Amino acid sequence: GIDISGQYIHVHDVDVWNQDDCIAVKDAPSNMSAHMLFERVHASGLGLTIGSIGGTMVKNITIRDSFLYKSYKGIYMKFRHDEWRTTPGMITDILVENITIVEPEQWAIWIGPAQQAISGNPCKASPCSLCWPSVPFAECEGIVESQYSNITLRDITIYHPLGSPGVILATAANPIVNLTFDNVVVIQEVPDAFKNMDRFKSFPGLNQPIHDAYMHPVNIWMYTAVGCLGVVGVASLIALGFMCCLDPIKDVSEQEEQQSEPLLEKSVESQKILGMPKKTALLVFGSVILAVVGQQMIQTSEETYNVHHYFTCEGVVNGTATGNTYPVPSCFADETSTSSDSN
């Protein structure tokens, strides 16, 4: 993609089809990337991105009049956590307007921590795990020391997202301040003009076919099923291990068989848990644990696929939805026209 840092930069009329950030505003050596305009960008990849940003400032960025076709994410703003930095990061005075996103495969809108892997473990939170939220126990940490402020998304149309419209994630200590969604609309039906689009017409700069396995639709249910199988497999192995350890020795010597009946009863009684044989108790407890974990995974997948709700909306101060915005993020004040009409 196009990674840029610096000041007073204009990028326009470009086609980007890749497996990473399509455009990305990056940290500047001068500690500030500012005064940039991106317009008429046709792209498919990770999205229109600001970040990841560490302990520097990004200010006065406009992204407008652009089109994303089957991108992975869409509008993506992200902070990373650099342990060696002593200064907080800041992303402020951002305007994203007149953007069309057709069938995004993950989150159409993400404002929060960077969802990335910087080690050999792809599920390690750095600060947000790539496995989150599909894989149990994967973590997505909120913004640690940096802050967003004065962010406006205006006239954003999202057609048929494969899951929830997005994630808005900060913390009470480092909130997103003054976040406005004006006419940010999710529409389930894809217009005929966008169905089965010719990639070469959509992205006229491309002159050869692209085989891009990374961009195939991501089915979160598949990850959930694999995760469930993994949990069941591990739990089964643990249960079998306990059962083998607790299984009575079959080759009992004649001397042991001649032990007194009171001692045998005492031995049998000592192998019970809550009045049940240990094997039975372990199977019952294991089943309960599997049921709870499985239910949590199913609930997470259902929420991830719920196109009528943002998956997460936390840590926002003065979040406002206006115009025809739908759905309204749960942590926003609803000042949409629909809300006004109902009042």
TORKOL-4160 file (C-alpha; in steps of 0.2 Angstrom, whole numbers, padded with zeros to 4 digits, m for minus):
343
<pt num="1" X="0000" Y="0000" Z="0000"/>
<pt num="2" X="0004" Y="0018" Z="0002"/>
<pt num="3" X="0013" Y="0022" Z="0018"/>
<pt num="4" X="0016" Y="0040" Z="0021"/>
<pt num="5" X="0023" Y="0051" Z="0035"/>
<pt num="6" X="0027" Y="0070" Z="0035"/>
<pt num="7" X="0016" Y="0086" Z="0032"/>
<pt num="8" X="0007" Y="0094" Z="0018"/>
<pt num="9" X="0004" Y="0079" Z="0007"/>
<pt num="10" X="m0010" Y="0076" Z="m0006"/>
<pt num="11" X="m0013" Y="0058" Z="m0013"/>
<pt num="12" X="m0026" Y="0057" Z="m0026"/>
<pt num="13" X="m0033" Y="0046" Z="m0040"/>
<pt num="14" X="m0025" Y="0029" Z="m0035"/>
<pt num="15" X="m0029" Y="0011" Z="m0036"/>
<pt num="16" X="m0023" Y="m0001" Z="m0023"/>
<pt num="17" X="m0026" Y="m0019" Z="m0022"/>
<pt num="18" X="m0016" Y="m0028" Z="m0008"/>
<pt num="19" X="m0015" Y="m0038" Z="0008"/>
<pt num="20" X="m0011" Y="m0024" Z="0020"/>
<pt num="21" X="m0016" Y="m0006" Z="0023"/>
<pt num="22" X="m0021" Y="0002" Z="0007"/>
<pt num="23" X="m0016" Y="0019" Z="0012"/>
<pt num="24" X="m0008" Y="0022" Z="0029"/>
<pt num="25" X="m0003" Y="0038" Z="0039"/>
<pt num="26" X="0012" Y="0033" Z="0049"/>
<pt num="27" X="0023" Y="0040" Z="0063"/>
<pt num="28" X="0034" Y="0054" Z="0057"/>
<pt num="29" X="0052" Y="0057" Z="0062"/>
<pt num="30" X="0048" Y="0075" Z="0067"/>
<pt num="31" X="0035" Y="0067" Z="0079"/>
<pt num="32" X="0020" Y="0074" Z="0069"/>
<pt num="33" X="0011" Y="0068" Z="0053"/>
<pt num="34" X="m0001" Y="0082" Z="0048"/>
<pt num="35" X="m0010" Y="0091" Z="0035"/>
<pt num="36" X="m0014" Y="0077" Z="0022"/>
<pt num="37" X="m0028" Y="0075" Z="0010"/>
<pt num="38" X="m0032" Y="0058" Z="0002"/>
<pt num="39" X="m0046" Y="0057" Z="m0011"/>
<pt num="40" X="m0052" Y="0047" Z="m0025"/>
<pt num="41" X="m0044" Y="0031" Z="m0019"/>
<pt num="42" X="m0051" Y="0014" Z="m0026"/>
<pt num="43" X="m0045" Y="0000" Z="m0015"/>
<pt num="44" X="m0046" Y="m0017" Z="m0008"/>
<pt num="45" X="m0035" Y="m0024" Z="0006"/>
<pt num="46" X="m0035" Y="m0020" Z="0025"/>
<pt num="47" X="m0042" Y="m0003" Z="0022"/>
<pt num="48" X="m0040" Y="0016" Z="0023"/>
<pt num="49" X="m0029" Y="0017" Z="0038"/>
<pt num="50" X="m0022" Y="0029" Z="0051"/>
<pt num="51" X="m0008" Y="0020" Z="0060"/>
<pt num="52" X="m0002" Y="0011" Z="0068"/>
<pt num="53" X="0004" Y="0026" Z="0078"/>
<pt num="54" X="0015" Y="0025" Z="0094"/>
<pt num="55" X="0020" Y="0040" Z="0104"/>
<pt num="56" X="0018" Y="0053" Z="0090"/>
<pt num="57" X="0005" Y="0065" Z="0084"/>
<pt num="58" X="m0006" Y="0063" Z="0069"/>
<pt num="59" X="m0016" Y="0079" Z="0065"/>
<pt num="60" X="m0028" Y="0087" Z="0052"/>
<pt num="61" X="m0030" Y="0072" Z="0040"/>
<pt num="62" X="m0044" Y="0071" Z="0027"/>
<pt num="63" X="m0049" Y="0055" Z="0018"/>
<pt num="64" X="m0064" Y="0057" Z="0005"/>
<pt num="65" X="m0073" Y="0052" Z="m0010"/>
<pt num="66" X="m0066" Y="0034" Z="m0010"/>
<pt num="67" X="m0072" Y="0017" Z="m0014"/>
<pt num="68" X="m0068" Y="0000" Z="m0005"/>
<pt num="69" X="m0073" Y="m0016" Z="m0013"/>
<pt num="70" X="m0073" Y="m0032" Z="m0003"/>
<pt num="71" X="m0059" Y="m0025" Z="0009"/>
<pt num="72" X="m0055" Y="m0034" Z="0025"/>
<pt num="73" X="m0057" Y="m0020" Z="0036"/>
<pt num="74" X="m0063" Y="m0003" Z="0030"/>
<pt num="75" X="m0059" Y="0013" Z="0039"/>
<pt num="76" X="m0046" Y="0008" Z="0051"/>
<pt num="77" X="m0038" Y="0019" Z="0065"/>
<pt num="78" X="m0025" Y="0011" Z="0076"/>
<pt num="79" X="m0013" Y="0014" Z="0091"/>
<pt num="80" X="0001" Y="0002" Z="0095"/>
<pt num="81" X="0009" Y="0001" Z="0112"/>
<pt num="82" X="0028" Y="0004" Z="0112"/>
<pt num="83" X="0035" Y="0000" Z="0129"/>
<pt num="84" X="0051" Y="0010" Z="0125"/>
<pt num="85" X="0041" Y="0026" Z="0121"/>
<pt num="86" X="0039" Y="0039" Z="0135"/>
<pt num="87" X="0027" Y="0051" Z="0126"/>
<pt num="88" X="0008" Y="0047" Z="0123"/>
<pt num="89" X="0002" Y="0046" Z="0105"/>
<pt num="90" X="m0012" Y="0057" Z="0098"/>
<pt num="91" X="m0023" Y="0056" Z="0083"/>
<pt num="92" X="m0034" Y="0072" Z="0081"/>
<pt num="93" X="m0044" Y="0082" Z="0069"/>
<pt num="94" X="m0048" Y="0068" Z="0057"/>
<pt num="95" X="m0062" Y="0069" Z="0044"/>
<pt num="96" X="m0067" Y="0054" Z="0033"/>
<pt num="97" X="m0081" Y="0057" Z="0021"/>
<pt num="98" X="m0090" Y="0051" Z="0006"/>
<pt num="99" X="m0084" Y="0033" Z="0007"/>
<pt num="100" X="m0092" Y="0018" Z="0000"/>
<pt num="101" X="m0088" Y="0001" Z="0007"/>
<pt num="102" X="m0095" Y="m0015" Z="m0002"/>
<pt num="103" X="m0095" Y="m0031" Z="0007"/>
<pt num="104" X="m0081" Y="m0029" Z="0020"/>
<pt num="105" X="m0075" Y="m0046" Z="0026"/>
<pt num="106" X="m0072" Y="m0041" Z="0044"/>
<pt num="107" X="m0075" Y="m0024" Z="0052"/>
<pt num="108" X="m0080" Y="m0010" Z="0041"/>
<pt num="109" X="m0075" Y="0003" Z="0055"/>
<pt num="110" X="m0062" Y="0000" Z="0068"/>
<pt num="111" X="m0056" Y="0014" Z="0079"/>
<pt num="112" X="m0045" Y="0008" Z="0094"/>
<pt num="113" X="m0030" Y="m0002" Z="0097"/>
<pt num="114" X="m0020" Y="m0011" Z="0083"/>
<pt num="115" X="m0026" Y="m0028" Z="0079"/>
<pt num="116" X="m0010" Y="m0036" Z="0075"/>
<pt num="117" X="0003" Y="m0050" Z="0078"/>
<pt num="118" X="0022" Y="m0045" Z="0081"/>
<pt num="119" X="0028" Y="m0061" Z="0088"/>
<pt num="120" X="0027" Y="m0079" Z="0083"/>
<pt num="121" X="0011" Y="m0081" Z="0092"/>
<pt num="122" X="m0003" Y="m0074" Z="0081"/>
<pt num="123" X="m0015" Y="m0074" Z="0096"/>
<pt num="124" X="m0004" Y="m0064" Z="0107"/>
<pt num="125" X="m0012" Y="m0047" Z="0111"/>
<pt num="126" X="m0001" Y="m0034" Z="0103"/>
<pt num="127" X="m0011" Y="m0024" Z="0109"/>
<pt num="128" X="m0026" Y="m0033" Z="0101"/>
<pt num="129" X="m0025" Y="m0051" Z="0096"/>
<pt num="130" X="m0028" Y="m0056" Z="0078"/>
<pt num="131" X="m0038" Y="m0071" Z="0086"/>
<pt num="132" X="m0050" Y="m0059" Z="0095"/>
<pt num="133" X="m0065" Y="m0061" Z="0097"/>
<pt num="134" X="m0067" Y="m0078" Z="0088"/>
<pt num="135" X="m0055" Y="m0088" Z="0099"/>
<pt num="136" X="m0058" Y="m0091" Z="0117"/>
<pt num="137" X="m0047" Y="m0082" Z="0129"/>
<pt num="138" X="m0039" Y="m0071" Z="0115"/>
<pt num="139" X="m0038" Y="m0053" Z="0122"/>
<pt num="140" X="m0040" Y="m0036" Z="0115"/>
<pt num="141" X="m0033" Y="m0022" Z="0126"/>
<pt num="142" X="m0039" Y="m0005" Z="0125"/>
<pt num="143" X="m0028" Y="0010" Z="0122"/>
<pt num="144" X="m0015" Y="0011" Z="0135"/>
<pt num="145" X="m0007" Y="0028" Z="0134"/>
<pt num="146" X="m0013" Y="0037" Z="0118"/>
<pt num="147" X="m0029" Y="0046" Z="0113"/>
<pt num="148" X="m0041" Y="0050" Z="0099"/>
<pt num="149" X="m0050" Y="0067" Z="0098"/>
<pt num="150" X="m0061" Y="0076" Z="0086"/>
<pt num="151" X="m0065" Y="0062" Z="0074"/>
<pt num="152" X="m0079" Y="0064" Z="0061"/>
<pt num="153" X="m0085" Y="0050" Z="0049"/>
<pt num="154" X="m0098" Y="0058" Z="0037"/>
<pt num="155" X="m0108" Y="0050" Z="0023"/>
<pt num="156" X="m0101" Y="0033" Z="0024"/>
<pt num="157" X="m0111" Y="0019" Z="0016"/>
<pt num="158" X="m0107" Y="0001" Z="0020"/>
<pt num="159" X="m0116" Y="m0012" Z="0009"/>
<pt num="160" X="m0119" Y="m0030" Z="0016"/>
<pt num="161" X="m0105" Y="m0032" Z="0029"/>
<pt num="162" X="m0101" Y="m0050" Z="0033"/>
<pt num="163" X="m0102" Y="m0046" Z="0051"/>
<pt num="164" X="m0105" Y="m0032" Z="0064"/>
<pt num="165" X="m0101" Y="m0015" Z="0057"/>
<pt num="166" X="m0087" Y="m0012" Z="0068"/>
<pt num="167" X="m0077" Y="m0010" Z="0084"/>
<pt num="168" X="m0074" Y="0007" Z="0094"/>
<pt num="169" X="m0063" Y="0003" Z="0108"/>
<pt num="170" X="m0054" Y="0014" Z="0121"/>
<pt num="171" X="m0053" Y="0015" Z="0140"/>
<pt num="172" X="m0059" Y="0027" Z="0153"/>
<pt num="173" X="m0041" Y="0033" Z="0156"/>
<pt num="174" X="m0038" Y="0036" Z="0138"/>
<pt num="175" X="m0055" Y="0039" Z="0130"/>
<pt num="176" X="m0060" Y="0044" Z="0112"/>
<pt num="177" X="m0066" Y="0062" Z="0114"/>
<pt num="178" X="m0078" Y="0070" Z="0102"/>
<pt num="179" X="m0082" Y="0056" Z="0090"/>
<pt num="180" X="m0096" Y="0060" Z="0077"/>
<pt num="181" X="m0105" Y="0048" Z="0065"/>
<pt num="182" X="m0115" Y="0058" Z="0052"/>
<pt num="183" X="m0124" Y="0048" Z="0040"/>
<pt num="184" X="m0114" Y="0032" Z="0043"/>
<pt num="185" X="m0126" Y="0019" Z="0036"/>
<pt num="186" X="m0126" Y="0000" Z="0035"/>
<pt num="187" X="m0137" Y="m0007" Z="0020"/>
<pt num="188" X="m0140" Y="m0025" Z="0019"/>
<pt num="189" X="m0144" Y="m0026" Z="0000"/>
<pt num="190" X="m0130" Y="m0023" Z="m0012"/>
<pt num="191" X="m0135" Y="m0013" Z="m0027"/>
<pt num="192" X="m0135" Y="m0021" Z="m0044"/>
<pt num="193" X="m0121" Y="m0010" Z="m0050"/>
<pt num="194" X="m0109" Y="m0018" Z="m0036"/>
<pt num="195" X="m0114" Y="m0036" Z="m0039"/>
<pt num="196" X="m0101" Y="m0047" Z="m0048"/>
<pt num="197" X="m0091" Y="m0031" Z="m0052"/>
<pt num="198" X="m0077" Y="m0033" Z="m0065"/>
<pt num="199" X="m0061" Y="m0030" Z="m0054"/>
<pt num="200" X="m0052" Y="m0022" Z="m0069"/>
<pt num="201" X="m0066" Y="m0010" Z="m0072"/>
<pt num="202" X="m0067" Y="m0006" Z="m0053"/>
<pt num="203" X="m0048" Y="m0004" Z="m0052"/>
<pt num="204" X="m0042" Y="0002" Z="m0070"/>
<pt num="205" X="m0024" Y="0002" Z="m0065"/>
<pt num="206" X="m0023" Y="m0017" Z="m0064"/>
<pt num="207" X="m0017" Y="m0025" Z="m0079"/>
<pt num="208" X="m0015" Y="m0043" Z="m0074"/>
<pt num="209" X="m0026" Y="m0056" Z="m0064"/>
<pt num="210" X="m0023" Y="m0057" Z="m0046"/>
<pt num="211" X="m0024" Y="m0073" Z="m0036"/>
<pt num="212" X="m0026" Y="m0067" Z="m0018"/>
<pt num="213" X="m0031" Y="m0081" Z="m0006"/>
<pt num="214" X="m0029" Y="m0069" Z="0009"/>
<pt num="215" X="m0044" Y="m0059" Z="0003"/>
<pt num="216" X="m0056" Y="m0074" Z="0002"/>
<pt num="217" X="m0071" Y="m0071" Z="0014"/>
<pt num="218" X="m0067" Y="m0075" Z="0032"/>
<pt num="219" X="m0080" Y="m0086" Z="0040"/>
<pt num="220" X="m0080" Y="m0083" Z="0058"/>
<pt num="221" X="m0091" Y="m0098" Z="0061"/>
<pt num="222" X="m0077" Y="m0109" Z="0054"/>
<pt num="223" X="m0065" Y="m0102" Z="0067"/>
<pt num="224" X="m0078" Y="m0105" Z="0080"/>
<pt num="225" X="m0080" Y="m0123" Z="0075"/>
<pt num="226" X="m0061" Y="m0126" Z="0075"/>
<pt num="227" X="m0060" Y="m0118" Z="0092"/>
<pt num="228" X="m0074" Y="m0129" Z="0099"/>
<pt num="229" X="m0066" Y="m0144" Z="0092"/>
<pt num="230" X="m0049" Y="m0139" Z="0100"/>
<pt num="231" X="m0058" Y="m0136" Z="0117"/>
<pt num="232" X="m0067" Y="m0153" Z="0116"/>
<pt num="233" X="m0051" Y="m0162" Z="0110"/>
<pt num="234" X="m0040" Y="m0155" Z="0125"/>
<pt num="235" X="m0054" Y="m0158" Z="0137"/>
<pt num="236" X="m0056" Y="m0176" Z="0131"/>
<pt num="237" X="m0037" Y="m0179" Z="0133"/>
<pt num="238" X="m0037" Y="m0172" Z="0150"/>
<pt num="239" X="m0052" Y="m0183" Z="0155"/>
<pt num="240" X="m0045" Y="m0198" Z="0148"/>
<pt num="241" X="m0029" Y="m0194" Z="0157"/>
<pt num="242" X="m0038" Y="m0193" Z="0174"/>
<pt num="243" X="m0048" Y="m0209" Z="0170"/>
<pt num="244" X="m0032" Y="m0219" Z="0166"/>
<pt num="245" X="m0024" Y="m0213" Z="0182"/>
<pt num="246" X="m0039" Y="m0217" Z="0192"/>
<pt num="247" X="m0043" Y="m0234" Z="0184"/>
<pt num="248" X="m0041" Y="m0248" Z="0196"/>
<pt num="249" X="m0027" Y="m0260" Z="0193"/>
<pt num="250" X="m0034" Y="m0275" Z="0185"/>
<pt num="251" X="m0020" Y="m0287" Z="0191"/>
<pt num="252" X="m0025" Y="m0287" Z="0209"/>
<pt num="253" X="m0015" Y="m0300" Z="0219"/>
<pt num="254" X="m0024" Y="m0313" Z="0229"/>
<pt num="255" X="m0018" Y="m0305" Z="0245"/>
<pt num="256" X="m0026" Y="m0289" Z="0240"/>
<pt num="257" X="m0042" Y="m0298" Z="0236"/>
<pt num="258" X="m0043" Y="m0306" Z="0253"/>
<pt num="259" X="m0043" Y="m0289" Z="0261"/>
<pt num="260" X="m0057" Y="m0286" Z="0274"/>
<pt num="261" X="m0073" Y="m0279" Z="0267"/>
<pt num="262" X="m0073" Y="m0263" Z="0278"/>
<pt num="263" X="m0056" Y="m0258" Z="0270"/>
<pt num="264" X="m0063" Y="m0261" Z="0253"/>
<pt num="265" X="m0079" Y="m0251" Z="0257"/>
<pt num="266" X="m0068" Y="m0237" Z="0264"/>
<pt num="267" X="m0057" Y="m0237" Z="0248"/>
<pt num="268" X="m0072" Y="m0236" Z="0237"/>
<pt num="269" X="m0079" Y="m0222" Z="0247"/>
<pt num="270" X="m0063" Y="m0212" Z="0246"/>
<pt num="271" X="m0064" Y="m0212" Z="0227"/>
<pt num="272" X="m0080" Y="m0203" Z="0227"/>
<pt num="273" X="m0083" Y="m0184" Z="0223"/>
<pt num="274" X="m0099" Y="m0177" Z="0230"/>
<pt num="275" X="m0106" Y="m0194" Z="0231"/>
<pt num="276" X="m0102" Y="m0199" Z="0213"/>
<pt num="277" X="m0088" Y="m0210" Z="0207"/>
<pt num="278" X="m0073" Y="m0200" Z="0202"/>
<pt num="279" X="m0075" Y="m0205" Z="0184"/>
<pt num="280" X="m0093" Y="m0199" Z="0183"/>
<pt num="281" X="m0089" Y="m0183" Z="0193"/>
<pt num="282" X="m0075" Y="m0179" Z="0181"/>
<pt num="283" X="m0086" Y="m0182" Z="0166"/>
<pt num="284" X="m0100" Y="m0171" Z="0173"/>
<pt num="285" X="m0089" Y="m0157" Z="0178"/>
<pt num="286" X="m0080" Y="m0158" Z="0161"/>
<pt num="287" X="m0097" Y="m0158" Z="0152"/>
<pt num="288" X="m0102" Y="m0142" Z="0161"/>
<pt num="289" X="m0086" Y="m0133" Z="0157"/>
<pt num="290" X="m0087" Y="m0138" Z="0139"/>
<pt num="291" X="m0105" Y="m0132" Z="0139"/>
<pt num="292" X="m0101" Y="m0115" Z="0146"/>
<pt num="293" X="m0086" Y="m0112" Z="0135"/>
<pt num="294" X="m0096" Y="m0118" Z="0119"/>
<pt num="295" X="m0110" Y="m0106" Z="0124"/>
<pt num="296" X="m0098" Y="m0092" Z="0126"/>
<pt num="297" X="m0091" Y="m0095" Z="0109"/>
<pt num="298" X="m0107" Y="m0096" Z="0100"/>
<pt num="299" X="m0113" Y="m0080" Z="0108"/>
<pt num="300" X="m0097" Y="m0071" Z="0103"/>
<pt num="301" X="m0100" Y="m0077" Z="0085"/>
<pt num="302" X="m0118" Y="m0072" Z="0085"/>
<pt num="303" X="m0113" Y="m0055" Z="0091"/>
<pt num="304" X="m0099" Y="m0054" Z="0079"/>
<pt num="305" X="m0111" Y="m0058" Z="0065"/>
<pt num="306" X="m0125" Y="m0046" Z="0071"/>
<pt num="307" X="m0125" Y="m0032" Z="0057"/>
<pt num="308" X="m0137" Y="m0022" Z="0068"/>
<pt num="309" X="m0125" Y="m0018" Z="0082"/>
<pt num="310" X="m0107" Y="m0013" Z="0084"/>
<pt num="311" X="m0098" Y="m0027" Z="0092"/>
<pt num="312" X="m0089" Y="m0016" Z="0104"/>
<pt num="313" X="m0092" Y="0003" Z="0109"/>
<pt num="314" X="m0082" Y="0007" Z="0124"/>
<pt num="315" X="m0072" Y="0022" Z="0131"/>
<pt num="316" X="m0080" Y="0036" Z="0121"/>
<pt num="317" X="m0083" Y="0054" Z="0128"/>
<pt num="318" X="m0095" Y="0064" Z="0118"/>
<pt num="319" X="m0099" Y="0052" Z="0104"/>
<pt num="320" X="m0114" Y="0058" Z="0093"/>
<pt num="321" X="m0124" Y="0050" Z="0079"/>
<pt num="322" X="m0132" Y="0062" Z="0068"/>
<pt num="323" X="m0141" Y="0062" Z="0051"/>
<pt num="324" X="m0147" Y="0045" Z="0045"/>
<pt num="325" X="m0134" Y="0035" Z="0054"/>
<pt num="326" X="m0139" Y="0017" Z="0057"/>
<pt num="327" X="m0135" Y="0007" Z="0067"/>
<pt num="328" X="m0131" Y="0019" Z="0081"/>
<pt num="329" X="m0116" Y="0013" Z="0092"/>
<pt num="330" X="m0122" Y="0009" Z="0109"/>
<pt num="331" X="m0110" Y="0022" Z="0118"/>
<pt num="332" X="m0116" Y="0037" Z="0107"/>
<pt num="333" X="m0129" Y="0050" Z="0110"/>
<pt num="334" X="m0143" Y="0046" Z="0097"/>
<pt num="335" X="m0147" Y="0063" Z="0088"/>
<pt num="336" X="m0152" Y="0054" Z="0071"/>
<pt num="337" X="m0167" Y="0060" Z="0061"/>
<pt num="338" X="m0175" Y="0044" Z="0066"/>
<pt num="339" X="m0173" Y="0048" Z="0084"/>
<pt num="340" X="m0180" Y="0065" Z="0081"/>
<pt num="341" X="m0195" Y="0059" Z="0072"/>
<pt num="342" X="m0199" Y="0047" Z="0086"/>
<pt num="343" X="m0198" Y="0061" Z="0099"/>
